[in-house]
Amino acid sequence: MSRFTFLILIACSVRAQVNEIRFDPPPPAQAELRALVTVQAGPYSGAAVRQSIERLYETGRFDDIAVDLTAGVLTFRLTPRWFVGGQRVRGAQEPPSAIQLANTAKLALGSEFTESKLRQTLDNLTGLMRINGFYEAKTAVRTTRNAATSLVDIEYEVTPGRRARFTTPKVSGRTQLTAEAVARASGWQRLWGWAGYRSVTEQRVSQGVQRIQKALEKRGYLMSNVSLRGLEWQPGAGAAVPTIEIDDKVPVDVRVEGVKMSPGLIRKLVPVFQEKSVDRELLNEGTRTIASYLQAQGYFEADVDFERGQVDGREKITFAVDRGPRTKLASISFSGQRYFDEATLRERVSIQPATAIRYRQGRFSGRLLEADQATITSLYRTNGFLNAQVQATVQTETTGRQRLQTVSFRVDEGAQYLITSLEIAGASAASEPGIRALMQSAPGQPFSEVTIATDRDAVLSALFNEGYTEASFDWTVLAGDTPQAVKLKVDLRFGAQRFVRDVLVTGLERTDPRLVETRLLLKAGQPLSLGQLLESQKRLYDLGIFARVEVGVRNPEGIEASKLVVFDIEEAKKYSFNAALGAQVGRIGSGVQSFDTPGGGTGFSPRVNLGLNRVNFLGQGHTVSLQGRLSNIQSRVQTIYVAPHFRDRDNLSLAVSALYDESNDVRTYSALRLETAIQLSDRISKTNTIQARYAVRRVSIDEQTLKIQPQLIPRLAQPVRLGILSAAFIQDRRDDPIDSKRGIYNSLDTAVSSKFLGSESNFIRLIGRNSTYHPINRDLTLARTLTFGLQERLTGGVLHDVPFPERFYAGGSASHRGFPENQAGPRDPVTGFPVGGKALLMFGHELRLPVLGDTLGGVLFHDMGNVFSRVVDISFRFRQRDQTDFNYMVQTLGIGLRYKTPIGPIRIDLGYSPNSPRFFGFEGTREQLLFGTGRQTNQRISAFQFHFSLGQTF
Amino acid sequence: MRTCSLIAFLCVAPLSAEIVDRLAVTVASAVVTLEDVRTQVRVAALIDGQPLKLEPATLREAAERLVDQTIIRREMVLADYTPPEPAAASSLLAELKKTRFQGSDLLYRASLEAYRVSEPDLVAQLQWQVTLLRFIDSRFRPGIQVTPEDVLNYYQQKFIPDWRATSTAPPPPAGQVRNRIELLLEQQQLDASVERWLNQARTQTVIRFREEAFR
């Protein structure tokens, strides 16, 4: 061997030796990366280096990786990858809002950040600004890179400039509409063009195009095409000229012969109007919808056909209808069922036999019948009857002048397939019992693909929540020992479990970070749970102080054992203002000074509500609000400080309030109430809430408004200070608090007013309510309620009795519908005005039933009860003994209508009370009352009472 | 003097940073390293009997082929395709030894040494070729259809003019060459559909070349 060759070999051996491994630059979590490198100290291995590059790249954290070897040191030179962090938009002028702009940016939080994506984003922003009329808008961007988190925070600065106005559009294409007609139809003109054009917004642009299309449709051009070719910016005029391309195409006339139908109904039923196209399929669909409509009207044998042709350059479509005789669906029957009883099947069908009011002909159509067949079949198949068949037979017979139809469902159940064994492959012995518990498909249970799909969702959801983000669930079925036996095998693949590396919150400016931290369910080191990620986002939104909460996982596609979770938050505006106008119409009485109508007279009370809210006060998520209400029966200003999630407890909230209230909703007097209160509320479970409250108030009655016998005025008009401590328990198990159909509602409120609490009057108060709701069948609900209340003075004689304004007043739409508002109970023996009582007992019963279709319902109700002088005076007597006796049960029977709306039913109630109270009234002036010279009159609460309100009574 | 210079060189050479491997291309999350590209060039040169050229253009061309391979491999995984047994590569290797190295193991080993190719790398490449051919066959051939009209058109528009350009003899009747034309057209359609699919897959995949690797 020559000396030269020997030296070469030395050189090679020096190159091939790895003594040390380094990363350049040293990345965070270096130990985690080191574990991915398979190169070991010793002889150089190209395969190990390649594998290490591959594994490092798979983490998704590096853009580029190069490896060099110098003097035995193997260095991985890493170019870190950057990810999208928080995004802010400044300078937005609505529309578009800052949130719209941020959404348009479309850079997903935590995804890879690249300059090209950023350029695209800026283009998107500019595009959005332009479509909103900001043609001179300038967008700039500032990025801040955080090496520790590899996140890039992005701040977009938008300078909108002036907003363009629309101008007379240019119209191209084949159309009969002139540019002026297009401008008028578009709605872009202000005051029909007299006041020029409106400013450009994205919404107006799209609405304008739709309006032009609608204008053409009204002229019969159903198939017309209207599109916006562009908006041409004219800087000199500050205007954008829309170019509208219109192709009228052939006008289409659609007529229905053989039955009267309004144009609106035809448009609703024939799909050519919605699809803006005419073809045989759509016209066939039209015949079916017209037939279905007629069948729903009782014309079950309705026959519909269509003809089309061209006349004078117009396409004429004529639906010929032979609606046939009107038929009533008399009955529905079932046969052949063994597994389910008839009631179960009947509950699931949507066709309905005729009823007296709601469905006078019954509810039936061919489509509904087909859907019902499918529903019953599906019910059986879900329960293991894989070969179940359901046949529906319709029979019609004529009885006198009436045609009656019966529908018979014949069920052929077939055999039920049962799971005999369940094998779960891929789960550990520890995890298998938990997975089995999640599955409804189990040995002995019916076999159904629907159930397995539900099981799959449940299992995968549980695994995702444990950080197994790549988990999969496959299933196969093997034949069992008998023909209907099924062996189910589930193959689970867990994949790698992912954990939370850390949780990062960006975007907080005014909010205390600790507040956000307490709302986050994910912590470093825990499994990366998708459910907890979304729940944390929801909990942050629930604070009500954030306009946008975006959640992302940094480097979502990278294969890392643990991931950084990022919450990017945009805080809501600090102040919000609300204003509302309303009015109350009802038996609310006459003037404040008048002695007329002690039983209340029909009145009208306009109302203004104003409110100013400061959210996220002190950055703690607290709210301070100032609410005012002004009407001719009430002036009220209230300041409330609410601290939800008090002491970091989700269900605990603290409220402190101050109130100024001057009202004469009780017609007897006008009272001024000044109150401060503190209330702690704890929702101890989903249905149960407890509340503790301490209130100090000073109540004074305006002597000049007190309409009672004069000798009592000096005593009852005295201002009184009260310190009241109260505790309440509320249990709400109703299915729907707005329109309950089943469930129970209980409440118990106890209060004590004592000198030890700063009160000038010592008494206790207890109010309890129990309401239950019982569905009789799918349509009928029986609802009942009981309200009981008592007050008792603790010390002192009659001079220290329960203060006048603290007594019970009741009656009206929300309590006893035999009375006008607050007109129940004892009355002044001279003036006849209500003086309140110290006991309350009321019962309410309602039968809630459908009246017409699904939106109009009705009630038959019975209210009984009254406000009583004392608890010992409570009586179930029907008759009033004399005109000074108010301690008896006032009974009211009535009917009501309920019109369903998204915010609750609109309610009209008419009650008749055969034993409404009679009492003495007074005719005269205040001076005459003082000198006893007025005239006594006989009064009676009207036996008929009418109430109009929103929401159910209870 | 020469010895001193050499020692000085050998002392310095290992101390200067030498890139031993690096990312060359990424195809979505899959990696092609510079060493993969070099190996591809070496093996291809060995099989084709071409001189070894590790120039940037050659490397870039080889990288493009590896990108295609990566996309196809991914498709195989998605389609749950079972690759052929290694025996298929063994017969190809035997064929290669016979044709390229006249059956001489000595010549074969010397070539491996000269091209700096390891035998496993060569076998892997041959195995890949077999796998690729069979995969393309199973994935794309079912969609290929050559109709009698296609054959006739080819015969009239391509075969006869080509025949007349090279021969004075009358061309054989269509029936005689139908099978050959059918095979040819099938192969053409197969190649075209693979190319179409590859081009489409490339547009839907994030492919990033690291230009530093090809300088």
Interface residues (C-beta under 8 A of the other chain):
Chain A: R3 F4 L7 I10 A11 V14 R15 Y44 G46 V49 R50 I53 E54 Y57 E58 G60 D64 I65 A66 V67 D68 L69 T70 A71 G72 L74 T75 E557 I559
Chain B: T3 L6 I7 L10 A13 P14 L15 S16 A17 E18 I19 V20 D21 R22 L23 T26 S29 V31 T33 E35 D36 R210 E212
